[in-house]
Amino acid sequence: MSNKKSRPKGRRRRSIIAFEMIRLDRTSAEPLHQQLYRQIRDELRSGIFSDSASRLPSSRALAADLGIARLTVNLAFSKLHAEGYLQSKAGSGTFVTDPLPETFLSARRSEAHPQTERRVHVSDRVRRLPDQRVGKEFDLGATMAGPGVSLTPSIPAVDEFPIDVWERLRAQVLAKKGAHLLRYASNRGDADLRKAIAAYLCDFRGARCHPDQIVIVAGMQQAMVISAMALVNPGEAAWIEDPGFHQARRVFTFVGAKVVPKPIDHEGMVIARLRKESLPRIIYVTPSHQFPLGMTMSFERRTALLDLARTHDAFIFEDDFDSEFRFTGPPLPSLQGLDNFNRVIYAGTMSKILYPSLRLGYIVAPEPLVDSMVKIRSVMDQHSPPIDQATLARFITEGFFLSHIKRMRKLYSERRDCFIEQFHKLLGDSFYSADSGSRTELRRLAEAPGGLPKDHSCHPRDRSQARTVIDLLHSGEAKAGVSLRFRGLDPGTNSREPPQARILIEVEGDLKPFLLQEKSCTIPWETVQLLCCDIPCRVDSV
């Protein structure tokens, strides 16, 4: 018969406070129980404890850890109990009292010499960042979107992701590779994943690459940071699209580059160089699907851009963020596939295809740059999680990746059609849109005659719900507009009713909701002070 005691069915709350820093001096004239009492009291007064992290070890366990008699611990605990620092809960143990005794808290305050708080000196690179978020605003992440269904850009329909398939593949790779995936991994990335991505890009994106050119990174932004740090010295020029992806501007500003905004026309970035304009060291473009205007860079403009890079020893950073989702016409080959002179750094991300928190992307670098980029990645954070990399490799090689893309392309096409229909039906009196027919999302701007006034300014009350069109622009006058996305929109399969979407628009200083479901909803331009762009819309319910 086993002598082991059966474990209780309920999970017992484990001791949180270990008192690892207690040091008892057996040569001191002060008794051990007094030393223990004093050190525990001081630690409790200096710490912050919650209900889940306030349980003390038992007197027997603490005595064993400190190598003293249990009676000594009990004496110290008794004094702490008497002074109101500890309380006992029947059947649960000993806990820190909340709140601690007022007398001891007030005794530590010194009013005689109030401290003067000095302003913290931060580096110039941080002060230069075009990022005005503070405090809890960072909790919303890069998109500044709260939880729930939304029309926020850059967020795929994560509720449609095949979690069961992913978890099954994850369990299989752990069972097969075991502890190997728990060790430090390659700075370049999982070999199987690099092979799978190389095969996919060559087959479906017209790229010309092999696995040794691929570096696995933690998303598009890290790809930009690594590329910029590998190529750009402080003061050298980085050309970016205007309007364009605001994170690109942050990255190149962070590394100390001289950011040069280049305007956009119907063919993409205008590459004609103005007088006294700095020659680029790196050029950031989204040729397959310009963000946020949506046009595709023409073949003539692509070849001219490649010639410019070759002539002036510059590199092109091709952000191919969502080219997988095209609804009409043939797929577009990547700019990297046209490059014969190793001038293009091609980058992609899984955030828009699978789910954003996966934090996996890739760089296809010209061979002479690969080692430099890997060195930078190793300094940053060594590598991406090996378990996620191995799971993604299986997800691609076993065909689930392409199946997911095809299914999501069909889903997004349906949501796109529904959105455009409702947009024109309900807001056509005050808005107009021009659909290129090949965009992943509805990215056309609804323009107001005359644009915004020159003295336009915006102070949204809730930055998590609104950011201005100015955030996307780098120079010149801003046009009034609202950029609408549809991936988070669910038209509903069991209802013929239109989606109940709410647009938050700042009217005369206040954010006011307009329900798309209300057919009477028209927004005269003369009443609209600001149409929030980049993050203008939220779907409250469907």
SULTAWO-V774295 format. One record per run of one state. SS is the DSSP state (hx for helix, st for strand, lp for the rest). FROM is the first residue (numbers start at 1). TO is the last residue. Records with the same first field share a line. If there is no record, write none. Layout:
BEGIN
SS=FROM-TO, FROM-TO
END
This chain:
BEGIN
lp=1-16, 18-31, 47-50, 54-54, 57-58, 67-69, 83-85, 90-92, 97-101, 108-123, 129-134, 141-157, 161-162, 183-190, 205-210, 218-219, 232-236, 243-245, 255-257, 266-267, 270-279, 286-298, 312-314, 320-335, 339-343, 350-355, 359-360, 365-366, 381-385, 398-399, 428-468, 473-501, 508-509, 516-524, 528-529, 531-536, 539-542
st=17-17, 55-56, 86-89, 93-96, 214-217, 237-242, 258-265, 268-269, 280-285, 315-319, 344-349, 361-364, 502-507, 510-515, 530-530, 537-538
hx=32-46, 51-53, 59-66, 70-82, 102-107, 124-128, 135-140, 158-160, 163-182, 191-204, 211-213, 220-231, 246-254, 299-311, 336-338, 356-358, 367-380, 386-397, 400-427, 469-472, 525-527
END
